[in-house]
Amino acid sequence: MTVLFLLSLALAALCAGAALRERRRARRILQSLDRMLDRAMTGDFTEDCFDESLLSSVESKMAHYLAASTVSARNLQEEKDRIKTLVADISHQTKTPIANVLLYAQLLAEQELSDEGRTCVAALEGQAEKLRTLIEALVKTARLETGILALHPVPAAIQPVLEDAVGQFLPRAAAKDITLTCEPADVHAVFDPKWTNEAVCNLIDNAVKYTPAGGTVTVRAAAYELFCRIDVADNGPGIPEAEQARVFGRFYRGAAARGDEGVGIGLYLTRQIAAGQGGYVKVASAPGQGATFSLFLPRDPNLAELQDFRKNMERFL
């Protein structure tokens, strides 16, 4: 019995020792995986050599995957750098020629011209201004799409942004005999003030542009549990249901808008700005009943961070 007991103790000790060794080994591999993920997240991952046990096989496969992901991330960054340089070149190279065209058009308008000549000069100036607006919008869109310009959402009151945006369009609205108002609202959200102002201005510009004389454009905000909703409502001609899903597309212009000024990129840029800070934009409209464009922005900083994390993970994977 004593021998059997001693053998049992020895066997138990061996088993405990083997289990302890496996536990330490598994812990070492998990720690190695943790370090690999840390290095991959900082962009300085390099692949090492591993044995071919089951856990080490997983470790090796993880290393191969992270190495490939690191290469892809570097290639993506290089591509973004090239796009950044291209966008900067386009922006720089087009500013001076467009400014010169506008200057010469203004100088030409001051000369003695026939009625036909003045019409041509006005058309030249209008087309040059349209080209400048298009280039600026394309540069902004490209920078947002490639991540060259990052949005920085912070908790803040939304009313100052709305009042500033409305103030920019009051003269244009008055010139068209349109009543442009901003309803007071004590609403807070998590947003980038500069880019959100750009988005709201695009919505107001769209509303003022297509609302007929004597119409109204109203800007308001409301708070929900998760989102803040900014409405820009008008009583213009409205948008057919078949076109509502396409109005946020790049360069899309509806049939009723093709005779008016514009390049069809403002609403697309607004959608990019909304998505870039964890929000979204939609439209509710019917022909003859006006349109309401609604910009939704997150109210919870954690929700904005979660949306940002999701977009980053989608790009990484």
C-alpha positions as protocol buffer text, in pm:
chain_id: "A"
residue {
  index: 1
  type: MET
  ca { x: 0 y: 0 z: 0 }
}
residue {
  index: 2
  type: THR
  ca { x: 284 y: 235 z: 85 }
}
residue {
  index: 3
  type: VAL
  ca { x: 451 y: 172 z: -253 }
}
residue {
  index: 4
  type: LEU
  ca { x: 122 y: 225 z: -432 }
}
residue {
  index: 5
  type: PHE
  ca { x: 60 y: 546 z: -242 }
}
residue {
  index: 6
  type: LEU
  ca { x: 407 y: 673 z: -325 }
}
residue {
  index: 7
  type: LEU
  ca { x: 358 y: 586 z: -692 }
}
residue {
  index: 8
  type: SER
  ca { x: 27 y: 773 z: -691 }
}
residue {
  index: 9
  type: LEU
  ca { x: 194 y: 1077 z: -537 }
}
residue {
  index: 10
  type: ALA
  ca { x: 474 y: 1061 z: -793 }
}
residue {
  index: 11
  type: LEU
  ca { x: 226 y: 1029 z: -1078 }
}
residue {
  index: 12
  type: ALA
  ca { x: 21 y: 1318 z: -943 }
}
residue {
  index: 13
  type: ALA
  ca { x: 335 y: 1528 z: -912 }
}
residue {
  index: 14
  type: LEU
  ca { x: 433 y: 1445 z: -1270 }
}
residue {
  index: 15
  type: CYS
  ca { x: 87 y: 1534 z: -1396 }
}
residue {
  index: 16
  type: ALA
  ca { x: 88 y: 1858 z: -1198 }
}
residue {
  index: 17
  type: GLY
  ca { x: 431 y: 1942 z: -1332 }
}
residue {
  index: 18
  type: ALA
  ca { x: 328 y: 1869 z: -1690 }
}
residue {
  index: 19
  type: ALA
  ca { x: 11 y: 2076 z: -1649 }
}
residue {
  index: 20
  type: LEU
  ca { x: 211 y: 2361 z: -1499 }
}
residue {
  index: 21
  type: ARG
  ca { x: 457 y: 2350 z: -1789 }
}
residue {
  index: 22
  type: GLU
  ca { x: 175 y: 2354 z: -2045 }
}
residue {
  index: 23
  type: ARG
  ca { x: 6 y: 2637 z: -1862 }
}
residue {
  index: 24
  type: ARG
  ca { x: 327 y: 2840 z: -1859 }
}
residue {
  index: 25
  type: ARG
  ca { x: 384 y: 2760 z: -2225 }
}
residue {
  index: 26
  type: ALA
  ca { x: 30 y: 2862 z: -2320 }
}
residue {
  index: 27
  type: ARG
  ca { x: 70 y: 3180 z: -2118 }
}
residue {
  index: 28
  type: ARG
  ca { x: 397 y: 3254 z: -2295 }
}
residue {
  index: 29
  type: ILE
  ca { x: 234 y: 3211 z: -2636 }
}
residue {
  index: 30
  type: LEU
  ca { x: -62 y: 3428 z: -2540 }
}
residue {
  index: 31
  type: GLN
  ca { x: 176 y: 3695 z: -2417 }
}
residue {
  index: 32
  type: SER
  ca { x: 362 y: 3664 z: -2747 }
}
residue {
  index: 33
  type: LEU
  ca { x: 36 y: 3706 z: -2940 }
}
residue {
  index: 34
  type: ASP
  ca { x: -47 y: 4010 z: -2728 }
}
residue {
  index: 35
  type: ARG
  ca { x: 291 y: 4164 z: -2805 }
}
residue {
  index: 36
  type: MET
  ca { x: 248 y: 4090 z: -3176 }
}
residue {
  index: 37
  type: LEU
  ca { x: -90 y: 4265 z: -3179 }
}
residue {
  index: 38
  type: ASP
  ca { x: 58 y: 4564 z: -2993 }
}
residue {
  index: 39
  type: ARG
  ca { x: 340 y: 4590 z: -3247 }
}
residue {
  index: 40
  type: ALA
  ca { x: 96 y: 4551 z: -3537 }
}
residue {
  index: 41
  type: MET
  ca { x: -120 y: 4835 z: -3399 }
}
residue {
  index: 42
  type: THR
  ca { x: 183 y: 5064 z: -3380 }
}
residue {
  index: 43
  type: GLY
  ca { x: 298 y: 4963 z: -3731 }
}
residue {
  index: 44
  type: ASP
  ca { x: 636 y: 4809 z: -3637 }
}
residue {
  index: 45
  type: PHE
  ca { x: 550 y: 4437 z: -3649 }
}
residue {
  index: 46
  type: THR
  ca { x: 817 y: 4196 z: -3776 }
}
residue {
  index: 47
  type: GLU
  ca { x: 775 y: 3821 z: -3816 }
}
residue {
  index: 48
  type: ASP
  ca { x: 979 y: 3575 z: -3601 }
}
residue {
  index: 49
  type: CYS
  ca { x: 1032 y: 3198 z: -3609 }
}
residue {
  index: 50
  type: PHE
  ca { x: 805 y: 2959 z: -3420 }
}
residue {
  index: 51
  type: ASP
  ca { x: 786 y: 2584 z: -3358 }
}
residue {
  index: 52
  type: GLU
  ca { x: 503 y: 2376 z: -3499 }
}
residue {
  index: 53
  type: SER
  ca { x: 302 y: 2269 z: -3194 }
}
residue {
  index: 54
  type: LEU
  ca { x: -71 y: 2344 z: -3206 }
}
residue {
  index: 55
  type: LEU
  ca { x: -56 y: 2670 z: -3011 }
}
residue {
  index: 56
  type: SER
  ca { x: 260 y: 2779 z: -3186 }
}
residue {
  index: 57
  type: SER
  ca { x: 93 y: 2699 z: -3519 }
}
residue {
  index: 58
  type: VAL
  ca { x: -180 y: 2946 z: -3427 }
}
residue {
  index: 59
  type: GLU
  ca { x: 89 y: 3192 z: -3323 }
}
residue {
  index: 60
  type: SER
  ca { x: 267 y: 3143 z: -3655 }
}
residue {
  index: 61
  type: LYS
  ca { x: -53 y: 3191 z: -3857 }
}
residue {
  index: 62
  type: MET
  ca { x: -129 y: 3504 z: -3658 }
}
residue {
  index: 63
  type: ALA
  ca { x: 222 y: 3629 z: -3733 }
}
residue {
  index: 64
  type: HIS
  ca { x: 175 y: 3565 z: -4108 }
}
residue {
  index: 65
  type: TYR
  ca { x: -159 y: 3746 z: -4103 }
}
residue {
  index: 66
  type: LEU
  ca { x: -26 y: 4045 z: -3912 }
}
residue {
  index: 67
  type: ALA
  ca { x: 279 y: 4065 z: -4139 }
}
residue {
  index: 68
  type: ALA
  ca { x: 53 y: 4075 z: -4445 }
}
residue {
  index: 69
  type: SER
  ca { x: -174 y: 4332 z: -4279 }
}
residue {
  index: 70
  type: THR
  ca { x: 124 y: 4548 z: -4191 }
}
residue {
  index: 71
  type: VAL
  ca { x: 240 y: 4542 z: -4553 }
}
residue {
  index: 72
  type: SER
  ca { x: -111 y: 4630 z: -4670 }
}
residue {
  index: 73
  type: ALA
  ca { x: -130 y: 4915 z: -4419 }
}
residue {
  index: 74
  type: ARG
  ca { x: 204 y: 5051 z: -4539 }
}
residue {
  index: 75
  type: ASN
  ca { x: 94 y: 5027 z: -4902 }
}
residue {
  index: 76
  type: LEU
  ca { x: -231 y: 5203 z: -4816 }
}
residue {
  index: 77
  type: GLN
  ca { x: -43 y: 5480 z: -4638 }
}
residue {
  index: 78
  type: GLU
  ca { x: 190 y: 5522 z: -4934 }
}
residue {
  index: 79
  type: GLU
  ca { x: -113 y: 5546 z: -5165 }
}
residue {
  index: 80
  type: LYS
  ca { x: -270 y: 5807 z: -4936 }
}
residue {
  index: 81
  type: ASP
  ca { x: 54 y: 6003 z: -4938 }
}
residue {
  index: 82
  type: ARG
  ca { x: 54 y: 6002 z: -5319 }
}
residue {
  index: 83
  type: ILE
  ca { x: -310 y: 6115 z: -5328 }
}
residue {
  index: 84
  type: LYS
  ca { x: -231 y: 6384 z: -5072 }
}
residue {
  index: 85
  type: THR
  ca { x: 47 y: 6515 z: -5293 }
}
residue {
  index: 86
  type: LEU
  ca { x: -177 y: 6502 z: -5601 }
}
residue {
  index: 87
  type: VAL
  ca { x: -460 y: 6686 z: -5426 }
}
residue {
  index: 88
  type: ALA
  ca { x: -219 y: 6951 z: -5299 }
}
residue {
  index: 89
  type: ASP
  ca { x: -79 y: 6995 z: -5652 }
}
residue {
  index: 90
  type: ILE
  ca { x: -425 y: 7028 z: -5805 }
}
residue {
  index: 91
  type: SER
  ca { x: -530 y: 7279 z: -5541 }
}
residue {
  index: 92
  type: HIS
  ca { x: -213 y: 7484 z: -5584 }
}
residue {
  index: 93
  type: GLN
  ca { x: -192 y: 7471 z: -5962 }
}
residue {
  index: 94
  type: THR
  ca { x: -555 y: 7572 z: -6024 }
}
residue {
  index: 95
  type: LYS
  ca { x: -588 y: 7859 z: -5777 }
}
residue {
  index: 96
  type: THR
  ca { x: -380 y: 8110 z: -5972 }
}
residue {
  index: 97
  type: PRO
  ca { x: -524 y: 8044 z: -6322 }
}
residue {
  index: 98
  type: ILE
  ca { x: -882 y: 8063 z: -6197 }
}
residue {
  index: 99
  type: ALA
  ca { x: -811 y: 8379 z: -5998 }
}
residue {
  index: 100
  type: ASN
  ca { x: -653 y: 8533 z: -6309 }
}
residue {
  index: 101
  type: VAL
  ca { x: -951 y: 8445 z: -6527 }
}
residue {
  index: 102
  type: LEU
  ca { x: -1185 y: 8608 z: -6275 }
}
residue {
  index: 103
  type: LEU
  ca { x: -961 y: 8915 z: -6253 }
}
residue {
  index: 104
  type: TYR
  ca { x: -940 y: 8960 z: -6630 }
}
residue {
  index: 105
  type: ALA
  ca { x: -1315 y: 8907 z: -6661 }
}
residue {
  index: 106
  type: GLN
  ca { x: -1374 y: 9186 z: -6407 }
}
residue {
  index: 107
  type: LEU
  ca { x: -1129 y: 9415 z: -6586 }
}
residue {
  index: 108
  type: LEU
  ca { x: -1295 y: 9340 z: -6918 }
}
residue {
  index: 109
  type: ALA
  ca { x: -1637 y: 9418 z: -6770 }
}
residue {
  index: 110
  type: GLU
  ca { x: -1513 y: 9770 z: -6691 }
}
residue {
  index: 111
  type: GLN
  ca { x: -1443 y: 9841 z: -7059 }
}
residue {
  index: 112
  type: GLU
  ca { x: -1679 y: 9981 z: -7317 }
}
residue {
  index: 113
  type: LEU
  ca { x: -1854 y: 9673 z: -7448 }
}
residue {
  index: 114
  type: SER
  ca { x: -2160 y: 9595 z: -7652 }
}
residue {
  index: 115
  type: ASP
  ca { x: -2456 y: 9425 z: -7489 }
}
residue {
  index: 116
  type: GLU
  ca { x: -2345 y: 9098 z: -7644 }
}
residue {
  index: 117
  type: GLY
  ca { x: -1992 y: 9150 z: -7511 }
}
residue {
  index: 118
  type: ARG
  ca { x: -2118 y: 9215 z: -7159 }
}
residue {
  index: 119
  type: THR
  ca { x: -2328 y: 8901 z: -7178 }
}
residue {
  index: 120
  type: CYS
  ca { x: -2020 y: 8701 z: -7276 }
}
residue {
  index: 121
  type: VAL
  ca { x: -1813 y: 8854 z: -6995 }
}
residue {
  index: 122
  type: ALA
  ca { x: -2084 y: 8772 z: -6740 }
}
residue {
  index: 123
  type: ALA
  ca { x: -2096 y: 8414 z: -6869 }
}
residue {
  index: 124
  type: LEU
  ca { x: -1716 y: 8389 z: -6852 }
}
residue {
  index: 125
  type: GLU
  ca { x: -1710 y: 8516 z: -6495 }
}
residue {
  index: 126
  type: GLY
  ca { x: -1992 y: 8283 z: -6392 }
}
residue {
  index: 127
  type: GLN
  ca { x: -1826 y: 7977 z: -6543 }
}
residue {
  index: 128
  type: ALA
  ca { x: -1489 y: 8062 z: -6382 }
}
residue {
  index: 129
  type: GLU
  ca { x: -1658 y: 8101 z: -6044 }
}
residue {
  index: 130
  type: LYS
  ca { x: -1835 y: 7771 z: -6098 }
}
residue {
  index: 131
  type: LEU
  ca { x: -1503 y: 7604 z: -6181 }
}
residue {
  index: 132
  type: ARG
  ca { x: -1344 y: 7742 z: -5863 }
}
residue {
  index: 133
  type: THR
  ca { x: -1634 y: 7612 z: -5654 }
}
residue {
  index: 134
  type: LEU
  ca { x: -1606 y: 7271 z: -5819 }
}
residue {
  index: 135
  type: ILE
  ca { x: -1229 y: 7247 z: -5760 }
}
residue {
  index: 136
  type: GLU
  ca { x: -1268 y: 7347 z: -5395 }
}
residue {
  index: 137
  type: ALA
  ca { x: -1546 y: 7093 z: -5341 }
}
residue {
  index: 138
  type: LEU
  ca { x: -1347 y: 6815 z: -5512 }
}
residue {
  index: 139
  type: VAL
  ca { x: -1038 y: 6892 z: -5303 }
}
residue {
  index: 140
  type: LYS
  ca { x: -1242 y: 6884 z: -4980 }
}
residue {
  index: 141
  type: THR
  ca { x: -1411 y: 6559 z: -5081 }
}
residue {
  index: 142
  type: ALA
  ca { x: -1084 y: 6391 z: -5179 }
}
residue {
  index: 143
  type: ARG
  ca { x: -921 y: 6492 z: -4853 }
}
residue {
  index: 144
  type: LEU
  ca { x: -1211 y: 6354 z: -4650 }
}
residue {
  index: 145
  type: GLU
  ca { x: -1234 y: 6030 z: -4846 }
}
residue {
  index: 146
  type: THR
  ca { x: -862 y: 5953 z: -4814 }
}
residue {
  index: 147
  type: GLY
  ca { x: -836 y: 6056 z: -4450 }
}
residue {
  index: 148
  type: ILE
  ca { x: -596 y: 6340 z: -4532 }
}
residue {
  index: 149
  type: LEU
  ca { x: -826 y: 6573 z: -4339 }
}
residue {
  index: 150
  type: ALA
  ca { x: -948 y: 6416 z: -4017 }
}
residue {
  index: 151
  type: LEU
  ca { x: -1264 y: 6527 z: -3840 }
}
residue {
  index: 152
  type: HIS
  ca { x: -1233 y: 6594 z: -3467 }
}
residue {
  index: 153
  type: PRO
  ca { x: -1576 y: 6565 z: -3300 }
}
residue {
  index: 154
  type: VAL
  ca { x: -1611 y: 6729 z: -2958 }
}
residue {
  index: 155
  type: PRO
  ca { x: -1914 y: 6778 z: -2730 }
}
residue {
  index: 156
  type: ALA
  ca { x: -2061 y: 7122 z: -2797 }
}
residue {
  index: 157
  type: ALA
  ca { x: -2382 y: 7320 z: -2843 }
}
residue {
  index: 158
  type: ILE
  ca { x: -2523 y: 7302 z: -3194 }
}
residue {
  index: 159
  type: GLN
  ca { x: -2708 y: 7638 z: -3198 }
}
residue {
  index: 160
  type: PRO
  ca { x: -2402 y: 7862 z: -3264 }
}
residue {
  index: 161
  type: VAL
  ca { x: -2316 y: 7653 z: -3571 }
}
residue {
  index: 162
  type: LEU
  ca { x: -2670 y: 7683 z: -3706 }
}
residue {
  index: 163
  type: GLU
  ca { x: -2688 y: 8059 z: -3646 }
}
residue {
  index: 164
  type: ASP
  ca { x: -2352 y: 8114 z: -3817 }
}
residue {
  index: 165
  type: ALA
  ca { x: -2456 y: 7906 z: -4119 }
}
residue {
  index: 166
  type: VAL
  ca { x: -2790 y: 8086 z: -4150 }
}
residue {
  index: 167
  type: GLY
  ca { x: -2617 y: 8425 z: -4123 }
}
residue {
  index: 168
  type: GLN
  ca { x: -2402 y: 8345 z: -4425 }
}
residue {
  index: 169
  type: PHE
  ca { x: -2709 y: 8295 z: -4646 }
}
residue {
  index: 170
  type: LEU
  ca { x: -2940 y: 8573 z: -4523 }
}
residue {
  index: 171
  type: PRO
  ca { x: -2832 y: 8819 z: -4799 }
}
residue {
  index: 172
  type: ARG
  ca { x: -2884 y: 8561 z: -5074 }
}
residue {
  index: 173
  type: ALA
  ca { x: -3221 y: 8459 z: -4931 }
}
residue {
  index: 174
  type: ALA
  ca { x: -3331 y: 8823 z: -4903 }
}
residue {
  index: 175
  type: ALA
  ca { x: -3228 y: 8884 z: -5267 }
}
residue {
  index: 176
  type: LYS
  ca { x: -3467 y: 8604 z: -5370 }
}
residue {
  index: 177
  type: ASP
  ca { x: -3742 y: 8723 z: -5132 }
}
residue {
  index: 178
  type: ILE
  ca { x: -3707 y: 8402 z: -4931 }
}
residue {
  index: 179
  type: THR
  ca { x: -3767 y: 8397 z: -4555 }
}
residue {
  index: 180
  type: LEU
  ca { x: -3473 y: 8217 z: -4391 }
}
residue {
  index: 181
  type: THR
  ca { x: -3509 y: 8152 z: -4017 }
}
residue {
  index: 182
  type: CYS
  ca { x: -3326 y: 7958 z: -3747 }
}
residue {
  index: 183
  type: GLU
  ca { x: -3537 y: 7829 z: -3460 }
}
residue {
  index: 184
  type: PRO
  ca { x: -3372 y: 7844 z: -3114 }
}
residue {
  index: 185
  type: ALA
  ca { x: -3279 y: 7510 z: -2962 }
}
residue {
  index: 186
  type: ASP
  ca { x: -3077 y: 7410 z: -2655 }
}
residue {
  index: 187
  type: VAL
  ca { x: -2924 y: 7098 z: -2810 }
}
residue {
  index: 188
  type: HIS
  ca { x: -2578 y: 6947 z: -2763 }
}
residue {
  index: 189
  type: ALA
  ca { x: -2403 y: 6687 z: -2977 }
}
residue {
  index: 190
  type: VAL
  ca { x: -2058 y: 6547 z: -3054 }
}
residue {
  index: 191
  type: PHE
  ca { x: -1934 y: 6701 z: -3379 }
}
residue {
  index: 192
  type: ASP
  ca { x: -1655 y: 6883 z: -3557 }
}
residue {
  index: 193
  type: PRO
  ca { x: -1771 y: 7250 z: -3557 }
}
residue {
  index: 194
  type: LYS
  ca { x: -1589 y: 7354 z: -3876 }
}
residue {
  index: 195
  type: TRP
  ca { x: -1698 y: 7061 z: -4092 }
}
residue {
  index: 196
  type: THR
  ca { x: -2049 y: 7049 z: -3947 }
}
residue {
  index: 197
  type: ASN
  ca { x: -2084 y: 7415 z: -4040 }
}
residue {
  index: 198
  type: GLU
  ca { x: -1977 y: 7318 z: -4393 }
}
residue {
  index: 199
  type: ALA
  ca { x: -2242 y: 7043 z: -4403 }
}
residue {
  index: 200
  type: VAL
  ca { x: -2522 y: 7269 z: -4276 }
}
residue {
  index: 201
  type: CYS
  ca { x: -2419 y: 7543 z: -4522 }
}
residue {
  index: 202
  type: ASN
  ca { x: -2445 y: 7293 z: -4807 }
}
residue {
  index: 203
  type: LEU
  ca { x: -2799 y: 7202 z: -4699 }
}
residue {
  index: 204
  type: ILE
  ca { x: -2904 y: 7568 z: -4665 }
}
residue {
  index: 205
  type: ASP
  ca { x: -2741 y: 7655 z: -5000 }
}
residue {
  index: 206
  type: ASN
  ca { x: -2938 y: 7374 z: -5162 }
}
residue {
  index: 207
  type: ALA
  ca { x: -3265 y: 7488 z: -5003 }
}
residue {
  index: 208
  type: VAL
  ca { x: -3221 y: 7858 z: -5095 }
}
residue {
  index: 209
  type: LYS
  ca { x: -3113 y: 7767 z: -5448 }
}
residue {
  index: 210
  type: TYR
  ca { x: -3425 y: 7565 z: -5530 }
}
residue {
  index: 211
  type: THR
  ca { x: -3690 y: 7749 z: -5326 }
}
residue {
  index: 212
  type: PRO
  ca { x: -3889 y: 7997 z: -5540 }
}
residue {
  index: 213
  type: ALA
  ca { x: -3935 y: 8365 z: -5452 }
}
residue {
  index: 214
  type: GLY
  ca { x: -4171 y: 8416 z: -5161 }
}
residue {
  index: 215
  type: GLY
  ca { x: -4084 y: 8077 z: -5012 }
}
residue {
  index: 216
  type: THR
  ca { x: -3947 y: 7986 z: -4670 }
}
residue {
  index: 217
  type: VAL
  ca { x: -3645 y: 7794 z: -4544 }
}
residue {
  index: 218
  type: THR
  ca { x: -3635 y: 7689 z: -4178 }
}
residue {
  index: 219
  type: VAL
  ca { x: -3338 y: 7552 z: -3985 }
}
residue {
  index: 220
  type: ARG
  ca { x: -3405 y: 7373 z: -3657 }
}
residue {
  index: 221
  type: ALA
  ca { x: -3250 y: 7116 z: -3424 }
}
residue {
  index: 222
  type: ALA
  ca { x: -3397 y: 6852 z: -3194 }
}
residue {
  index: 223
  type: ALA
  ca { x: -3241 y: 6612 z: -2943 }
}
residue {
  index: 224
  type: TYR
  ca { x: -3305 y: 6238 z: -2925 }
}
residue {
  index: 225
  type: GLU
  ca { x: -3157 y: 5978 z: -2693 }
}
residue {
  index: 226
  type: LEU
  ca { x: -2860 y: 5890 z: -2915 }
}
residue {
  index: 227
  type: PHE
  ca { x: -2859 y: 6154 z: -3189 }
}
residue {
  index: 228
  type: CYS
  ca { x: -2912 y: 6522 z: -3250 }
}
residue {
  index: 229
  type: ARG
  ca { x: -3122 y: 6596 z: -3558 }
}
residue {
  index: 230
  type: ILE
  ca { x: -3066 y: 6911 z: -3766 }
}
residue {
  index: 231
  type: ASP
  ca { x: -3344 y: 6987 z: -4015 }
}
residue {
  index: 232
  type: VAL
  ca { x: -3324 y: 7223 z: -4311 }
}
residue {
  index: 233
  type: ALA
  ca { x: -3680 y: 7244 z: -4443 }
}
residue {
  index: 234
  type: ASP
  ca { x: -3812 y: 7436 z: -4743 }
}
residue {
  index: 235
  type: ASN
  ca { x: -4141 y: 7470 z: -4928 }
}
residue {
  index: 236
  type: GLY
  ca { x: -3985 y: 7443 z: -5275 }
}
residue {
  index: 237
  type: PRO
  ca { x: -4077 y: 7208 z: -5559 }
}
residue {
  index: 238
  type: GLY
  ca { x: -3980 y: 6893 z: -5370 }
}
residue {
  index: 239
  type: ILE
  ca { x: -3797 y: 6583 z: -5489 }
}
residue {
  index: 240
  type: PRO
  ca { x: -3962 y: 6283 z: -5658 }
}
residue {
  index: 241
  type: GLU
  ca { x: -3934 y: 5961 z: -5459 }
}
residue {
  index: 242
  type: ALA
  ca { x: -3741 y: 5792 z: -5741 }
}
residue {
  index: 243
  type: GLU
  ca { x: -3463 y: 6051 z: -5707 }
}
residue {
  index: 244
  type: GLN
  ca { x: -3436 y: 6068 z: -5328 }
}
residue {
  index: 245
  type: ALA
  ca { x: -3199 y: 5771 z: -5301 }
}
residue {
  index: 246
  type: ARG
  ca { x: -2961 y: 5930 z: -5553 }
}
residue {
  index: 247
  type: VAL
  ca { x: -2946 y: 6296 z: -5449 }
}
residue {
  index: 248
  type: PHE
  ca { x: -2646 y: 6229 z: -5222 }
}
residue {
  index: 249
  type: GLY
  ca { x: -2443 y: 6077 z: -5505 }
}
residue {
  index: 250
  type: ARG
  ca { x: -2142 y: 6257 z: -5643 }
}
residue {
  index: 251
  type: PHE
  ca { x: -2236 y: 6494 z: -5933 }
}
residue {
  index: 252
  type: TYR
  ca { x: -2598 y: 6379 z: -5929 }
}
residue {
  index: 253
  type: ARG
  ca { x: -2850 y: 6642 z: -6029 }
}
residue {
  index: 254
  type: GLY
  ca { x: -3221 y: 6579 z: -6060 }
}
residue {
  index: 255
  type: ALA
  ca { x: -3417 y: 6656 z: -6374 }
}
residue {
  index: 256
  type: ALA
  ca { x: -3575 y: 6966 z: -6218 }
}
residue {
  index: 257
  type: ALA
  ca { x: -3235 y: 7106 z: -6114 }
}
residue {
  index: 258
  type: ARG
  ca { x: -3043 y: 7072 z: -6441 }
}
residue {
  index: 259
  type: GLY
  ca { x: -3126 y: 7424 z: -6551 }
}
residue {
  index: 260
  type: ASP
  ca { x: -3001 y: 7581 z: -6228 }
}
residue {
  index: 261
  type: GLU
  ca { x: -2647 y: 7660 z: -6118 }
}
residue {
  index: 262
  type: GLY
  ca { x: -2455 y: 7398 z: -5923 }
}
residue {
  index: 263
  type: VAL
  ca { x: -2228 y: 7099 z: -5980 }
}
residue {
  index: 264
  type: GLY
  ca { x: -2406 y: 6833 z: -5776 }
}
residue {
  index: 265
  type: ILE
  ca { x: -2141 y: 6774 z: -5511 }
}
residue {
  index: 266
  type: GLY
  ca { x: -2269 y: 6966 z: -5207 }
}
residue {
  index: 267
  type: LEU
  ca { x: -2501 y: 6693 z: -5079 }
}
residue {
  index: 268
  type: TYR
  ca { x: -2236 y: 6428 z: -5144 }
}
residue {
  index: 269
  type: LEU
  ca { x: -1987 y: 6626 z: -4935 }
}
residue {
  index: 270
  type: THR
  ca { x: -2248 y: 6663 z: -4660 }
}
residue {
  index: 271
  type: ARG
  ca { x: -2294 y: 6287 z: -4651 }
}
residue {
  index: 272
  type: GLN
  ca { x: -1917 y: 6235 z: -4624 }
}
residue {
  index: 273
  type: ILE
  ca { x: -1896 y: 6485 z: -4338 }
}
residue {
  index: 274
  type: ALA
  ca { x: -2184 y: 6318 z: -4154 }
}
residue {
  index: 275
  type: ALA
  ca { x: -2036 y: 5969 z: -4194 }
}
residue {
  index: 276
  type: GLY
  ca { x: -1693 y: 6094 z: -4089 }
}
residue {
  index: 277
  type: GLN
  ca { x: -1820 y: 6182 z: -3742 }
}
residue {
  index: 278
  type: GLY
  ca { x: -2050 y: 5889 z: -3679 }
}
residue {
  index: 279
  type: GLY
  ca { x: -2368 y: 6042 z: -3819 }
}
residue {
  index: 280
  type: TYR
  ca { x: -2581 y: 6023 z: -4131 }
}
residue {
  index: 281
  type: VAL
  ca { x: -2809 y: 6236 z: -4350 }
}
residue {
  index: 282
  type: LYS
  ca { x: -3145 y: 6169 z: -4513 }
}
residue {
  index: 283
  type: VAL
  ca { x: -3421 y: 6350 z: -4700 }
}
residue {
  index: 284
  type: ALA
  ca { x: -3799 y: 6351 z: -4675 }
}
residue {
  index: 285
  type: SER
  ca { x: -3987 y: 6508 z: -4964 }
}
residue {
  index: 286
  type: ALA
  ca { x: -4268 y: 6489 z: -5213 }
}
residue {
  index: 287
  type: PRO
  ca { x: -4325 y: 6683 z: -5537 }
}
residue {
  index: 288
  type: GLY
  ca { x: -4494 y: 7015 z: -5466 }
}
residue {
  index: 289
  type: GLN
  ca { x: -4455 y: 6977 z: -5087 }
}
residue {
  index: 290
  type: GLY
  ca { x: -4099 y: 7095 z: -5032 }
}
residue {
  index: 291
  type: ALA
  ca { x: -3811 y: 6898 z: -4886 }
}
residue {
  index: 292
  type: THR
  ca { x: -3656 y: 6844 z: -4543 }
}
residue {
  index: 293
  type: PHE
  ca { x: -3291 y: 6740 z: -4527 }
}
residue {
  index: 294
  type: SER
  ca { x: -3197 y: 6597 z: -4187 }
}
residue {
  index: 295
  type: LEU
  ca { x: -2843 y: 6570 z: -4054 }
}
residue {
  index: 296
  type: PHE
  ca { x: -2802 y: 6332 z: -3760 }
}
residue {
  index: 297
  type: LEU
  ca { x: -2504 y: 6367 z: -3523 }
}
residue {
  index: 298
  type: PRO
  ca { x: -2424 y: 6145 z: -3222 }
}
residue {
  index: 299
  type: ARG
  ca { x: -2483 y: 6291 z: -2875 }
}
residue {
  index: 300
  type: ASP
  ca { x: -2277 y: 6036 z: -2680 }
}
residue {
  index: 301
  type: PRO
  ca { x: -1895 y: 6065 z: -2713 }
}
residue {
  index: 302
  type: ASN
  ca { x: -1870 y: 5688 z: -2671 }
}
residue {
  index: 303
  type: LEU
  ca { x: -2102 y: 5636 z: -2968 }
}
residue {
  index: 304
  type: ALA
  ca { x: -1889 y: 5867 z: -3184 }
}
residue {
  index: 305
  type: GLU
  ca { x: -1573 y: 5681 z: -3078 }
}
residue {
  index: 306
  type: LEU
  ca { x: -1739 y: 5346 z: -3149 }
}
residue {
  index: 307
  type: GLN
  ca { x: -1838 y: 5458 z: -3500 }
}
residue {
  index: 308
  type: ASP
  ca { x: -1484 y: 5586 z: -3560 }
}
residue {
  index: 309
  type: PHE
  ca { x: -1337 y: 5258 z: -3434 }
}
residue {
  index: 310
  type: ARG
  ca { x: -1568 y: 5059 z: -3662 }
}
residue {
  index: 311
  type: LYS
  ca { x: -1462 y: 5260 z: -3969 }
}
residue {
  index: 312
  type: ASN
  ca { x: -1094 y: 5221 z: -3880 }
}
residue {
  index: 313
  type: MET
  ca { x: -1133 y: 4844 z: -3836 }
}
residue {
  index: 314
  type: GLU
  ca { x: -1311 y: 4816 z: -4172 }
}
residue {
  index: 315
  type: ARG
  ca { x: -1016 y: 4991 z: -4341 }
}
residue {
  index: 316
  type: PHE
  ca { x: -764 y: 4775 z: -4151 }
}
residue {
  index: 317
  type: LEU
  ca { x: -933 y: 4444 z: -4239 }
}
